[in-house]
Amino acid sequence: EIIRLHKHLNTTTIYVTHDQTEALTMANRIVILNRGKIMQVGTPKEVYDKPENIFVAGFIGSPSMNILDAYFNEDHIIIEEQKFPITPSQIRLLKEKGYEHKNIKMGIRPEHIKDEPIYTESGITNTFEAEVKVNELLGSESIIYTNLGDYELVAKVNSRNQSNSGDTIKFIFDINKIHFFNPETGDRIK
């Protein structure tokens, strides 16, 4: 109703909400605030696809983005002693920004952790096996809670997944959809 009213009046409208779903569905531009400080300004797609910092990454999207401690080592990242190759452009970015052989934060949205093969232009896939802790069926999709070492991960997959608590299944990171953040400032590495 508010969207229709806004279009009918054909005027600029400022709408304040704590509901990120409302913000994503109603806004042309979003200003995300944290304790009175502007964290990011952009279209809904921009703030979803390229969060400027860990706060925005965790606030926009449901369930929230998974944030993991990682270590960048030449052509891969290491999470919980598991190696995950990254793309040449990601390697170049991290090297140019001075993160070679350093700790970083890696973010990945639940919908970018799959339980089926992902075909990428680079041919790089990042797989790991993990035990299903909980599988919440939501109709057309399932939310799976699992762990990668000590990190709890949330994956949003197609509901055809019939796994149960205790099952071990293979998960795949969509490597083209991962985000890197500075571990001290929380800012996106770009």
C-alpha angles and dihedrals in degrees: 000000000000091000091052091047091050092051092045094051091043093209138120111275128192112203121183118205140155089206107098091195090059090048093050095046099041107033133091087190130013129207110199115203130192116188092337095311122114109240098178142346120203149103117300089256093050095051091045097045099037112025110190094218145001092270092059091041090056096041100048116063134036118266094027123253115275110243117198135179109243140173122222113221117175102289104002144038125239121219119177090344092305118121119226119186117224132202123274091248091052090049090050092049095050092045093047091051092050100250098126109133091004140114119262137168117247122203128197128172118234091243089058093060106083136190094209134057118290119208113212132180090239093051089229118138128179113206133175134168120233140168118253109239097179133357113200112195110212099175108263093021141033129219109217121196114203141143137249100198106304094344121098110222129195119206126188108207140164112287092239084086103105097181120142134208108290096027117125114221137171117255127193129205113220092232092199090061101052122113129209124213134187106254094219103042100025090226121142114258105236 
